[in-house]
């Protein structure tokens, strides 16, 4: 028999290919093997439900396989719970694994809380594992200054356990590290001497642990252990040196200000001297005018004027002779 005039062998190949395609499409909408696996595991689910999952764009294997694990573990979950969590964007397999781990560790964890923790963005399985096996968080080096001005560098290890009840809305590890660092700074800062911290490092852990730093966080602090304590710089002396340098610069600035004021005052005095000399010259220039006016008005006679000139000439002559004698004496002294 031929199909559309094709050879019998080609017709058989086309029929086989079409049968495979039809079977693949059928199995994609009707996951028979998954349904058989669920029935063999004791999970009662109809094939129509699996087809409806396909129509709701839900991958049946991501619901059925976790449901099989939950049924085998005796959790008592139903398919509607798992499917609703999947549609909400949660990780169904991780939630089921966390519920199984919590059940094995005798930790009360209902499905609603586990789903809420998963939808909040936290790893619920890791939280359950941390509840069983506490985790150690190492803080970075925290530098604090004691009252004597010496810097102390402290590194601590914080042992925490996840608190299931506070995972939703609780602060994370960063908050724990920040609070522990703040407690270290406060404790070291309240110490009278850095030697007290070096002699009793457990004082820091006891003081910090007693502050209740895990309040409002998703963890419970079990212990705070001081891993390393080192002595840093002499901050007090450094600050005093900087203060002295600042005071020196201020004093220098004030001295420079006073010097500038003195120079300005000197220049002002020189200007006043020049001004007074100018006034003297101006006053002397009025003498000839006054004498001329006296001659015109008859208050000063010609003979009086001539006698005044003779006196001035004699005075200049004596002054010049005195200057010459002084110059000769100076030469002889040298």
WONORQUI-V533817 format. One record per pair of residues at least 6 apart in sequence whose ideal C-beta (glycine too) atoms are under 7 Angstrom apart, sorted by the first residue. I is the first residue (numbers start at 0). GAP is how many residues later the second one is. D is the distance in whole Angstrom. If there is no record, write none. Layout:
i->I gap->GAP d->D
i->I gap->GAP d->D
This chain:
i->0 gap->7 d->7
i->1 gap->6 d->6
i->1 gap->9 d->6
i->2 gap->8 d->4
i->2 gap->11 d->7
i->28 gap->22 d->6
i->28 gap->25 d->6
i->29 gap->17 d->6
i->29 gap->21 d->6
i->30 gap->19 d->5
i->30 gap->29 d->5
i->33 gap->16 d->7
i->33 gap->26 d->6
i->33 gap->27 d->6
i->33 gap->30 d->6
i->34 gap->10 d->7
i->34 gap->12 d->5
i->34 gap->15 d->6
i->37 gap->7 d->5
i->37 gap->26 d->5
i->37 gap->30 d->6
i->40 gap->27 d->4
i->40 gap->30 d->6
i->40 gap->31 d->7
i->41 gap->29 d->6
i->42 gap->24 d->6
i->42 gap->25 d->6
i->42 gap->28 d->5
i->44 gap->19 d->7
i->44 gap->34 d->6
i->48 gap->30 d->7
i->49 gap->10 d->5
i->52 gap->7 d->5
i->52 gap->10 d->7
i->53 gap->6 d->7
i->57 gap->25 d->6
i->57 gap->28 d->6
i->57 gap->29 d->7
i->61 gap->24 d->6
i->61 gap->30 d->6
i->61 gap->31 d->7
i->62 gap->16 d->6
i->62 gap->19 d->5
i->62 gap->20 d->5
i->62 gap->23 d->6
i->62 gap->29 d->6
i->65 gap->16 d->6
i->65 gap->26 d->5
i->65 gap->27 d->5
i->65 gap->30 d->4
i->66 gap->10 d->7
i->66 gap->12 d->6
i->66 gap->15 d->6
i->68 gap->27 d->6
i->68 gap->31 d->7
i->69 gap->7 d->4
i->69 gap->26 d->5
i->69 gap->29 d->7
i->72 gap->27 d->5
i->72 gap->30 d->6
i->74 gap->24 d->6
i->74 gap->28 d->7
i->76 gap->34 d->6
i->80 gap->30 d->6
i->81 gap->10 d->5
i->84 gap->7 d->6
i->84 gap->10 d->6
i->84 gap->30 d->5
i->85 gap->6 d->5
i->87 gap->31 d->6
i->88 gap->30 d->7
i->89 gap->25 d->6
i->89 gap->28 d->5
i->89 gap->29 d->5
i->90 gap->27 d->6
i->93 gap->24 d->6
i->93 gap->30 d->6
i->93 gap->31 d->5
i->94 gap->19 d->5
i->94 gap->20 d->6
i->94 gap->23 d->5
i->94 gap->29 d->6
i->96 gap->28 d->5
i->97 gap->16 d->5
i->97 gap->26 d->4
i->97 gap->27 d->4
i->97 gap->30 d->5
i->98 gap->10 d->6
i->98 gap->12 d->6
i->98 gap->15 d->6
i->100 gap->24 d->7
i->100 gap->27 d->5
i->100 gap->28 d->7
i->101 gap->7 d->4
i->101 gap->26 d->5
i->104 gap->27 d->5
i->106 gap->21 d->6
i->106 gap->24 d->6
i->106 gap->57 d->7
i->108 gap->19 d->7
i->108 gap->55 d->6
i->113 gap->10 d->5
i->115 gap->52 d->5
i->116 gap->7 d->4
i->116 gap->10 d->7
i->116 gap->50 d->5
i->116 gap->51 d->6
i->117 gap->6 d->5
i->119 gap->48 d->5
i->121 gap->45 d->6
i->126 gap->35 d->4
i->126 gap->37 d->6
i->126 gap->40 d->6
i->129 gap->31 d->6
i->129 gap->32 d->4
i->130 gap->30 d->6
i->130 gap->31 d->5
i->130 gap->33 d->6
i->133 gap->25 d->5
i->133 gap->26 d->6
i->133 gap->27 d->4
i->133 gap->88 d->6
i->134 gap->25 d->6
i->135 gap->21 d->5
i->135 gap->23 d->5
i->136 gap->21 d->5
i->136 gap->23 d->6
i->136 gap->36 d->6
i->136 gap->39 d->6
i->136 gap->40 d->7
i->137 gap->19 d->5
i->138 gap->16 d->6
i->138 gap->17 d->5
i->138 gap->19 d->7
i->138 gap->38 d->5
i->138 gap->41 d->6
i->138 gap->42 d->6
i->140 gap->12 d->5
i->140 gap->14 d->5
i->141 gap->12 d->5
i->141 gap->39 d->5
i->141 gap->42 d->5
i->141 gap->43 d->6
i->142 gap->8 d->6
i->142 gap->10 d->5
i->142 gap->89 d->6
i->143 gap->8 d->6
i->143 gap->10 d->7
i->143 gap->40 d->6
i->143 gap->41 d->4
i->143 gap->44 d->4
i->143 gap->45 d->6
i->144 gap->6 d->5
i->144 gap->44 d->6
i->144 gap->90 d->5
i->145 gap->6 d->6
i->145 gap->42 d->6
i->145 gap->43 d->7
i->145 gap->45 d->5
i->145 gap->47 d->6
i->145 gap->48 d->4
i->145 gap->51 d->6
i->146 gap->44 d->7
i->146 gap->45 d->5
i->147 gap->44 d->7
i->147 gap->45 d->5
i->147 gap->46 d->6
i->147 gap->88 d->7
i->148 gap->85 d->6
i->148 gap->86 d->5
i->148 gap->87 d->2
i->148 gap->88 d->6
i->149 gap->44 d->4
i->149 gap->81 d->6
i->149 gap->84 d->6
i->150 gap->81 d->3
i->150 gap->82 d->5
i->150 gap->84 d->5
i->151 gap->36 d->5
i->151 gap->42 d->5
i->151 gap->45 d->5
i->151 gap->77 d->7
i->151 gap->79 d->6
i->151 gap->80 d->7
i->152 gap->77 d->4
i->152 gap->79 d->5
i->153 gap->30 d->5
i->153 gap->34 d->7
i->153 gap->50 d->7
i->153 gap->72 d->6
i->153 gap->75 d->5
i->154 gap->72 d->5
i->154 gap->73 d->4
i->155 gap->24 d->6
i->155 gap->28 d->7
i->155 gap->68 d->6
i->155 gap->69 d->7
i->155 gap->70 d->6
i->155 gap->71 d->6
i->156 gap->68 d->5
i->156 gap->70 d->5
i->157 gap->18 d->6
i->157 gap->22 d->6
i->157 gap->63 d->6
i->157 gap->66 d->5
i->158 gap->63 d->4
i->158 gap->64 d->5
i->159 gap->16 d->6
i->159 gap->59 d->4
i->159 gap->60 d->7
i->159 gap->61 d->6
i->159 gap->62 d->7
i->160 gap->58 d->7
i->160 gap->59 d->5
i->160 gap->61 d->6
i->161 gap->56 d->7
i->161 gap->57 d->6
i->162 gap->7 d->7
i->162 gap->55 d->6
i->162 gap->56 d->6
i->162 gap->57 d->5
i->165 gap->51 d->7
i->165 gap->52 d->5
i->166 gap->51 d->5
i->169 gap->46 d->7
i->169 gap->47 d->5
i->169 gap->48 d->3
i->170 gap->45 d->6
i->170 gap->46 d->4
i->170 gap->47 d->7
i->171 gap->46 d->6
i->174 gap->42 d->6
i->175 gap->37 d->7
i->175 gap->38 d->7
i->175 gap->41 d->6
i->175 gap->43 d->6
i->178 gap->34 d->4
i->179 gap->28 d->6
i->179 gap->33 d->6
i->179 gap->44 d->6
i->182 gap->24 d->7
i->182 gap->25 d->4
i->182 gap->28 d->6
i->182 gap->30 d->6
i->183 gap->20 d->6
i->183 gap->24 d->6
i->186 gap->16 d->7
i->186 gap->17 d->5
i->186 gap->20 d->5
i->186 gap->21 d->6
i->187 gap->9 d->6
i->190 gap->6 d->5
i->193 gap->37 d->6
i->196 gap->7 d->7
i->196 gap->32 d->7
i->197 gap->31 d->6
i->200 gap->25 d->4
i->200 gap->28 d->5
i->201 gap->24 d->7
i->203 gap->22 d->6
i->204 gap->19 d->4
i->204 gap->20 d->6
i->204 gap->21 d->6
i->207 gap->16 d->5
i->208 gap->12 d->7
i->208 gap->15 d->5
i->212 gap->8 d->6
i->213 gap->6 d->5
i->213 gap->7 d->4
i->290 gap->9 d->6
i->293 gap->6 d->4
i->294 gap->10 d->7
